[in-house]
Amino acid sequence: MNPPAVSRRRAAGMSNGTPPTACRVPVVPATIATTTREAVHLVRTAHQLGAAGVMVAPIVPELYAGRSRSDVKGFYEAVADATPLPVILFHYPSLTGVDLTPGFLAAS
């Protein structure tokens, strides 16, 4: 399974050559991907580069049709299962079309 070239470039752009673990400030990169597979690749790469966690937005094509709670839950489960890092839910409804309200999250 080779990740798309754009994913590799984006993941490489997370570091300016200094591993995040060498910095005094924890690095928590945002992950915005067009597929679940790409999001999984990016969070794994963030972990390998020493990120302290990842902030992930649910912007994947499989969510465009309806963005049901179960779709969003499945997306975040796949991402969380792919990394030992803490996963922060990136609430950006104008970009993703998903409003992560307390009610939405409690029902998921």
C-alpha positions as CSV (number, residue, x, y, z in Angstrom):
1,M,0.0,0.0,0.0
2,N,1.8,3.1,-1.2
3,P,0.3,6.4,0.1
4,P,-0.3,9.1,-2.5
5,A,2.6,11.4,-3.3
6,V,0.8,14.4,-1.9
7,S,0.5,12.6,1.5
8,R,4.2,12.0,1.6
9,R,4.9,15.6,0.7
10,R,2.5,16.9,3.4
11,A,3.9,14.5,6.0
12,A,7.4,15.5,5.2
13,G,6.4,19.2,5.5
14,M,5.5,18.6,9.2
15,S,9.2,18.8,10.1
16,N,11.7,21.4,9.1
17,G,14.5,18.9,9.7
18,T,14.4,19.1,13.5
19,P,12.5,16.1,14.9
20,P,9.6,17.4,17.1
21,T,10.9,15.4,20.0
22,A,14.0,17.7,20.0
23,C,11.8,20.8,20.5
24,R,10.7,22.1,23.8
25,V,7.1,22.7,22.6
26,P,5.0,19.6,21.8
27,V,4.0,19.5,18.1
28,V,0.3,18.5,17.3
29,P,-0.1,18.6,13.6
30,A,-3.6,19.0,12.0
31,T,-4.6,16.2,9.7
32,I,-7.0,17.1,6.9
33,A,-7.2,14.3,4.4
34,T,-9.5,13.4,1.5
35,T,-9.6,9.7,2.4
36,T,-9.6,7.6,5.5
37,R,-6.5,5.8,4.1
38,E,-4.7,9.1,3.7
39,A,-5.6,10.2,7.2
40,V,-4.3,6.9,8.7
41,H,-1.1,7.4,6.8
42,L,-0.6,10.9,8.0
43,V,-1.3,10.1,11.7
44,R,1.2,7.2,11.5
45,T,3.8,9.5,9.9
46,A,3.2,12.1,12.6
47,H,3.8,9.5,15.2
48,Q,7.0,8.4,13.5
49,L,8.2,12.0,13.4
50,G,7.6,12.4,17.1
51,A,4.4,14.4,17.3
52,A,2.8,14.7,20.7
53,G,-0.7,14.1,19.3
54,V,-2.8,14.7,16.2
55,M,-5.7,17.0,15.4
56,V,-8.0,15.3,12.8
57,A,-10.8,16.7,10.8
58,P,-13.4,14.3,9.3
59,I,-13.2,15.5,5.7
60,V,-13.3,12.3,3.7
61,P,-15.3,11.5,0.5
62,E,-17.2,8.7,2.2
63,L,-18.7,11.4,4.5
64,Y,-19.8,13.7,1.7
65,A,-23.0,11.8,1.0
66,G,-24.6,12.1,4.4
67,R,-22.0,12.5,7.2
68,S,-23.9,10.3,9.5
69,R,-22.8,9.8,13.1
70,S,-21.8,6.3,12.3
71,D,-19.7,7.5,9.4
72,V,-17.9,10.0,11.5
73,K,-17.5,7.5,14.3
74,G,-16.0,4.9,11.9
75,F,-13.6,7.5,10.5
76,Y,-12.3,8.5,13.9
77,E,-12.1,4.9,15.1
78,A,-10.0,4.0,12.0
79,V,-7.7,6.9,12.7
80,A,-7.4,6.2,16.5
81,D,-6.7,2.5,15.9
82,A,-3.8,3.5,13.6
83,T,-1.8,5.4,16.2
84,P,-1.0,5.4,19.9
85,L,-1.1,9.2,19.9
86,P,-3.9,11.2,21.4
87,V,-6.4,12.2,18.7
88,I,-8.0,15.6,19.0
89,L,-11.3,16.1,17.1
90,F,-10.8,19.0,14.8
91,H,-14.1,20.9,14.8
92,Y,-14.2,22.9,11.6
93,P,-17.8,22.6,10.3
94,S,-17.4,25.2,7.5
95,L,-14.7,23.0,5.9
96,T,-16.0,19.5,6.8
97,G,-19.7,19.9,6.9
98,V,-19.6,18.0,10.2
99,D,-20.7,19.9,13.3
100,L,-19.2,18.1,16.3
101,T,-21.7,19.4,18.8
102,P,-21.9,17.8,22.3
103,G,-25.1,16.1,21.3
104,F,-23.6,14.7,18.1
105,L,-20.6,13.3,20.0
106,A,-22.7,11.9,22.8
107,A,-24.9,10.0,20.3
108,S,-21.9,8.6,18.4
